[in-house]
Every structure is written in C-alpha cells, then in structure tokens.
Amino acid sequence: MEQRTKNNRYCRFVDASDELDIFRSKNVNDLRPFYGGSVVDQRMDAIRNSIVHIRQNWDQYESFLSSLKTLMIGNDKQFVDKTLTEKVDRIFKTKKDWKGDVNETDNDNFDVLELYTSEEGYEKFFKVINDVFRKDDSVLADDKIRSAVFLIELINIDLFNYCLKEPSKQNFQGIVYRGMGISKDVFETFEALKRQPIPNRYISIPLALWSTSSDRQVAFRFITNQILTHKGEKIPLLMKIHVIELKPAYLKLYRKTFPSIVVSTICAVDIQNLSFFPKEKEILLRGPFFQVLDLYEEGEICGYPCKVLEMVMLNSNRDHKSTAFLGSLDSPARKMFGDMVVATRSRFAMNYCNKKGLTEDAEEYRKIVEMKENELPQMLEYL
C-alpha cells in the first residue's frame, strides 16, 4: 500500500472532547454526574438485538448494505484521495463474509478496515457511526442502529479474514498505548473509578474501535499536539494497556465443549501493514473490555504532569457468526467463556498487584480467580 504521512493527525488516537467513547461504558457513565445520557441500557439492548438480527439474516445483505448507504448519503462522499472513492464503491458493490479456510482469502480485499485507517474515511464514515452509538435518540431509530452495527460487522469480517490470511497477525500480545487530553471533571471520574470495588473497576465499550500504538512515543506525540492545541486546558492522560491471551488450557476446554463456536483474537490486531499511516504502528482494539489496574502520575508532557491509566484486556472473543445459531446452548456457552475471561484477566491483575505491593487488591483478585475456576466444573456438569 502507498505510504501516506501527515502531521498533526490524531483524531483516531486521541479522544479530544468530554463525550469520550469510554462513557458508553455503563459503570463509568454512572460515575459521571454531568453526563446527559439516560438510556444507556436501552441503546445497548438495541445494539445486541441488531447483532443477532444481522447474523441470523445474512441473506438480507443487500438490504443491510442499502440501508448503510442511505445513512451515509447525508454526508459528502467526495474524497480528495481517489483511492478512497474506489474503496467505497467496491464496499457497496461486493459481498463480504466470514471465511473458513485460508485459501478462501486469496482474492479478499480489506477495504472497510483500510477506510477506517484513512483520515477522510474515519471522518466521513466512522465518526458518523460513533455518533449513532453515542446519542440517546438513536434508540428511537432501529434503522440507524442496525446500519451502524452492520458497518462494524464488516470490520469484524475484515479483521477475521485478515488474521486468517496473515497468521502472524493472530494472537497479538503486548503493551499498547492511547492518549487523551481530558478535563478536570473527566479525570475525577477516572479517580472515582479507581476507588470502586474491583468487580466495578472496568471500562467496557462494546463494538467500539479503538486505535492504539505499540510505540509509546507515537502516543506521546499525539497527546503533545492536543495539549498544545488546548493551551493547558486539558490534562494529559496516557492509557497503558496490557493485551493478553486467554489461558490456553481454558481455550482448549472451551473448544472441546463447544466445537461449533469459533474463538478468534480479533479484539487486538496489528494493522500497520493495512494502515494509511503505517508509521503509527497501529494496533486496533475492537470492543475492548478493560480491567483498571492502577492510576498514577509519571513524567510530564509540555510541562504538565502526565497521568497514566494502566489496564489489562484480552485479545480473545467469540464474536463470530457461529454464535448466532446456538439455541439453548447460547447462555451456558456465553457464561463459560465469560468466566474463563474473568479468571484469566484476574490472574494477570493479581500478579500485577503483587509486584506493585497492592496486597489488598491482589487478594481480591485471587478470590475472583478461585471462584471462577470453581464454577467451571459445575458448568460442565450442567451441560
């Protein structure tokens, strides 16, 4: 892909307003008294219903595609970069689907994913979709919710097929970074979150697309740009995110118990080679669930103390069309996978807290690991 570079481009890597994506996480939203949203649960119900509807009615692809195009019509679709016009035209003329074999991906394109990484594509398509997910009145417009979910499903398919075609991109693990310039009120929300009981100390943003970088300096450059733009009105905050895999023994057991379900690692994918800005070393996080580990101060940016929010997330999920037809097995399959994820994440957090001398937190995480592991045999007996 042609390499494109542009200075001062930070919209995907830095949240620049008080309407941050993190406030789609209900537990964080509840801590934010100045947030005007009153129908978070209704909005999430509408999103879940749309996911099920789309996957169970994939034969209506043309209709979903037409509705998506209608949603985007109100925006200027003329791109300065003509390669983007070609990609958009191809998106609306071809049918994507989850592949089951690497040989099926030979002729695949990843146009939706590449469109997301472009500055124009993000502004004209994905910011519109984010508004649909964020605004309360979207619960009154099923067509908007469904179209937004459909676009994210196309991203899911691109991520899944890309990892299938490029095995080296599967199972990304490591530390990634994302920056924020936040107001004092928003920072106080993070402080309140850190004081919550451990089970509530999380940020969950279903269907969100979060751009992060494997290079800390990339995140610092984006934060610096924003802090200078706002001339001291924002507090620099760096998210330091540990991306880990599901415990292999759990994954083996899960696949043995539910062999029809596809578990992938599309929650964290290195898309540097697909990006319009490859120097950003982008790791795309999809629908992240972050467990908050610590909040502290480290160094300065532009003369202002930099806050660091350290968190952990798993790269694994079961977000695949194979989950749409489980019938009576849906609930136990979801419960078992959730318990395995919590146990894996909590074990990492326990070890982290032990190393940092956070003994009370470490003990709480140990209890969670023990509880979840004790529930697994009971679940197997139920099945």
C-alpha positions in Angstrom: 0.0 0.0 0.0 1.2 3.5 -0.7 2.6 5.1 2.4 0.9 8.4 3.4 2.1 10.8 6.0 0.5 13.8 7.5 1.5 15.8 10.6 -0.9 16.7 13.4 -3.3 13.9 12.6 -4.6 12.4 15.8 -8.3 12.0 15.7 -8.3 8.2 16.0 -5.6 8.0 18.6 -6.7 10.8 21.0 -10.1 11.5 22.5 -10.5 15.2 22.2 -13.8 16.0 23.9 -15.7 15.3 27.0 -18.0 13.0 25.1 -15.4 10.2 25.2 -16.1 6.7 24.0 -15.4 5.4 27.5 -18.7 6.9 28.7 -20.5 4.3 26.6 -19.3 2.0 29.4 -22.3 2.0 31.8 -20.3 1.7 35.0 -18.2 4.7 34.0 -21.2 6.6 32.8 -22.9 6.1 36.2 -19.9 7.8 37.9 -20.3 10.8 35.7 -23.0 13.1 37.1 -22.7 15.7 34.3 -23.4 13.1 31.6 -26.8 13.7 29.9 -27.4 10.2 28.7 -30.4 8.5 30.2 -31.0 5.4 28.0 -27.6 3.6 28.0 -29.3 0.2 28.7 -31.9 0.7 26.0 -29.2 1.6 23.5 -27.2 -1.5 24.3 -30.3 -3.7 24.0 -30.9 -2.2 20.6 -27.3 -2.9 19.6 -27.5 -6.5 20.8 -30.7 -7.1 19.0 -29.3 -5.7 15.8 -26.2 -8.0 16.0 -28.5 -11.1 16.3 -30.8 -9.9 13.6 -28.0 -9.2 11.1 -26.2 -12.6 11.7 -29.4 -14.6 11.5 -30.5 -12.8 8.3 -27.3 -12.6 6.4 -29.2 -13.4 3.2 -30.6 -9.9 3.5 -27.1 -8.5 3.0 -28.1 -6.3 0.0 -30.8 -4.7 2.2 -28.4 -4.0 5.0 -25.9 -2.6 2.6 -28.6 -0.3 1.1 -29.6 1.0 4.5 -26.0 1.7 5.4 -25.6 3.6 2.1 -28.7 5.6 2.9 -27.4 6.5 6.4 -24.1 7.8 4.8 -25.8 9.7 2.0 -26.3 12.8 4.1 -22.5 13.2 4.2 -20.2 14.4 1.5 -18.7 11.2 -0.1 -16.3 13.0 -2.4 -12.8 12.1 -1.3 -9.6 14.1 -2.0 -7.9 10.7 -2.2 -9.5 9.0 -5.2 -8.4 5.6 -4.0 -10.9 6.0 -1.2 -13.7 6.6 -3.7 -12.7 3.4 -5.3 -12.8 1.5 -2.0 -16.2 2.9 -1.0 -17.6 2.0 -4.4 -16.3 -1.5 -4.0 -17.7 -1.8 -0.5 -21.2 -1.0 -1.8 -20.9 -3.4 -4.8 -19.4 -6.6 -3.2 -20.5 -9.0 -0.5 -18.2 -9.8 2.4 -18.4 -12.9 4.6 -16.5 -14.8 7.2 -14.0 -17.2 5.7 -13.4 -20.7 6.9 -10.2 -21.5 5.2 -7.1 -19.6 4.3 -7.5 -20.5 0.6 -10.8 -18.6 0.5 -9.0 -15.3 1.3 -6.7 -15.2 -1.7 -8.9 -12.6 -3.5 -10.1 -10.8 -0.5 -9.8 -7.0 0.0 -9.9 -5.3 3.3 -11.5 -2.1 2.1 -13.6 -1.4 5.2 -10.6 -1.7 7.5 -8.4 0.4 5.3 -11.1 3.0 5.0 -11.2 3.2 8.8 -7.4 3.9 8.9 -7.7 6.8 6.5 -8.3 10.3 7.8 -11.1 11.0 5.3 -12.7 7.6 5.7 -12.7 8.0 9.5 -14.2 11.5 9.4 -16.9 10.7 6.8 -17.9 7.2 7.9 -16.8 6.1 11.3 -17.4 9.4 13.2 -21.0 9.2 11.9 -21.3 5.7 13.2 -19.8 6.7 16.6 -22.5 9.4 16.9 -25.2 6.8 16.3 -23.8 4.6 19.1 -23.4 7.6 21.4 -26.6 9.6 21.0 -29.6 8.7 23.2 -32.2 9.4 20.4 -30.6 6.5 18.4 -32.8 4.1 20.4 -35.8 5.5 18.5 -34.2 4.7 15.1 -33.7 1.0 14.7 -32.5 1.5 11.1 -29.6 3.7 12.3 -28.6 1.3 15.0 -28.7 -1.6 12.6 -26.7 0.2 9.9 -24.1 1.2 12.4 -23.8 -2.4 13.7 -23.7 -3.7 10.1 -20.6 -1.5 9.4 -18.9 -2.8 12.5 -19.7 -6.3 11.4 -17.9 -5.6 8.1 -14.9 -4.5 10.1 -15.2 -7.7 12.2 -15.1 -9.7 8.9 -12.1 -7.8 7.6 -10.2 -8.4 10.9 -11.1 -12.1 11.0 -10.2 -12.7 7.4 -7.0 -10.7 7.6 -5.8 -12.8 10.6 -6.8 -15.9 8.7 -4.8 -14.8 5.6 -1.8 -13.5 7.7 -1.3 -15.9 10.6 1.5 -13.7 12.1 -1.3 -11.2 12.9 -3.2 -13.7 15.1 -2.9 -13.7 18.9 -1.3 -10.3 19.4 0.1 -9.8 22.9 2.0 -6.9 24.3 1.6 -3.4 25.6 -0.2 -0.7 23.6 -0.8 3.0 24.2 -3.6 5.5 23.7 -3.6 9.2 24.7 -6.3 11.5 26.0 -6.4 15.2 26.7 -9.1 15.4 29.4 -10.8 18.0 31.6 -10.5 18.0 35.4 -14.1 16.6 35.7 -13.3 13.7 33.4 -10.1 13.0 35.4 -12.1 12.9 38.6 -14.3 10.3 37.0 -11.2 8.1 36.4 -10.2 8.7 40.1 -13.7 7.6 41.2 -13.5 4.5 39.0 -10.2 3.5 40.6 -11.8 3.7 44.0 -14.6 1.4 43.1 -14.8 -2.3 44.3 -12.7 -4.4 41.9 -15.7 -6.0 40.2 -16.8 -2.5 39.1 -13.3 -1.3 38.2 -13.6 -1.7 34.5 -14.3 0.1 31.2 -16.4 -1.8 28.7 -17.2 -0.4 25.2 -19.0 -3.0 23.1 -18.4 -2.6 19.3 -16.0 0.4 19.8 -13.0 0.6 17.5 -10.0 2.0 19.5 -6.8 2.9 17.7 -3.7 2.3 19.8 0.0 2.2 19.1 2.7 -0.3 20.1 5.1 2.7 20.2 4.7 4.8 23.3 6.3 7.8 21.6 3.6 7.8 19.0 1.0 8.2 21.7 3.1 11.0 23.3 3.3 12.9 20.1 -0.4 12.8 19.7 -1.0 13.9 23.3 1.5 16.7 22.9 -0.3 18.0 19.9 -3.6 18.1 21.7 -2.2 19.7 24.9 -0.6 22.5 22.9 -3.8 23.0 20.9 -5.8 23.5 24.1 -3.1 25.6 25.8 -3.2 24.0 29.2 -6.9 23.4 29.4 -6.5 19.6 29.2 -4.8 17.1 31.5 -2.5 14.7 29.6 -3.5 11.1 30.2 -1.8 8.0 28.8 -3.6 4.7 28.7 -1.1 1.9 29.1 -2.9 -1.3 28.1 -1.7 -4.9 28.6 -3.1 -7.2 25.9 -3.0 -10.8 26.9 -4.4 -14.1 25.5 -7.0 -16.4 27.0 -5.3 -19.1 29.2 -4.5 -21.9 26.7 -5.9 -24.6 28.9 -9.2 -22.7 29.1 -9.3 -22.2 25.3 -8.7 -25.9 24.8 -11.5 -26.9 27.2 -13.9 -24.4 25.6 -13.3 -25.6 22.1 -13.8 -29.2 23.2 -17.1 -28.3 25.0 -18.4 -26.1 22.2 -16.7 -27.3 19.0 -19.0 -25.3 16.7 -18.1 -22.0 18.1 -15.2 -20.0 16.5 -13.0 -18.2 19.0 -10.7 -15.7 17.5 -8.3 -12.9 18.6 -9.8 -10.0 16.6 -10.0 -7.9 19.8 -6.4 -6.8 19.2 -4.9 -6.8 15.7 -1.7 -5.3 14.3 -3.0 -3.4 11.2 0.2 -1.5 10.5 0.6 -3.0 7.0 -3.0 -2.1 6.1 -3.0 1.4 7.5 -2.8 4.6 5.5 -0.4 5.8 8.2 1.9 2.8 8.8 4.4 4.8 10.9 1.8 4.9 13.6 2.3 1.2 14.3 -1.4 0.8 14.9 -2.9 -2.0 17.0 -6.7 -1.9 16.6 -8.7 -2.8 19.6 -12.3 -4.0 18.8 -15.0 -3.9 21.5 -12.5 -3.7 24.4 -13.2 -4.6 28.0 -10.5 -3.1 30.2 -9.9 -4.0 33.8 -8.3 -1.0 35.5 -5.1 -1.9 37.3 -3.8 1.4 38.6 -3.9 5.2 38.1 -0.7 7.2 38.8 1.5 10.0 37.7 4.6 9.5 35.6 6.7 12.2 33.9 5.5 15.3 32.2 4.1 16.3 28.8 4.6 20.0 27.8 5.3 20.8 31.4 2.2 19.2 32.7 2.2 16.1 34.9 1.1 13.0 32.8 -1.4 10.7 34.4 -1.2 7.0 33.5 -4.2 4.7 33.5 -2.8 1.2 33.4 -5.3 -1.6 32.3 -5.5 -5.1 31.0 -7.6 -6.7 28.3 -7.9 -10.0 26.5 -7.4 -10.3 22.7 -9.9 -13.2 22.5 -13.6 -13.3 21.8 -16.4 -15.3 20.4 -17.8 -12.6 18.2 -18.4 -14.7 15.1 -21.5 -15.7 13.1 -21.1 -19.2 14.6 -22.7 -17.9 17.8 -25.9 -16.8 16.2 -27.5 -20.3 16.0 -26.6 -21.9 19.3 -30.2 -22.1 20.6 -30.4 -23.4 24.2 -26.6 -23.6 24.3 -26.2 -19.9 23.9 -26.5 -18.9 27.6 -24.1 -21.6 29.0 -21.6 -21.0 26.2 -21.5 -17.3 26.9 -21.3 -17.9 30.7 -18.4 -20.3 30.4 -16.4 -18.1 28.1 -17.1 -15.1 30.3 -15.9 -16.9 33.4 -12.7 -18.0 31.6 -12.0 -14.5 30.5 -12.6 -13.1 34.0 -10.3 -15.8 35.6 -7.5 -15.1 33.0 -7.7 -11.3 33.4 -7.9 -11.5 37.2 -4.9 -13.8 37.4 -2.9 -11.2 35.5 -4.2 -8.5 37.7 -3.3 -10.5 40.8 0.3 -10.9 39.7 0.5 -7.2 38.7 -0.8 -6.1 42.1 1.6 -8.4 44.0 4.6 -6.9 42.1 3.4 -3.3 42.9 2.7 -4.1 46.5 -1.0 -3.6 46.2 -1.7 -6.5 48.6 -5.3 -5.9 49.3 -6.2 -5.8 45.6 -4.1 -8.8 44.9 -6.0 -10.8 47.5 -9.3 -9.7 46.0 -8.2 -10.8 42.5 -7.0 -14.2 44.0 -10.5 -14.8 45.3 -12.1 -14.0 42.0 -9.8 -16.5 40.2 -10.6 -19.1 42.7 -14.3 -18.5 42.5 -14.4 -18.6 38.7 -12.2 -21.7 38.5 -14.5 -23.5 41.0 -17.5 -22.7 38.8 -16.1 -24.4 35.7 -16.6 -28.0 36.8 -20.2 -27.1 37.9 -20.8 -25.7 34.5 -19.5 -28.8 32.8 -21.8 -31.0 34.9 -24.8 -28.8 33.9 -24.0 -29.4 30.3 
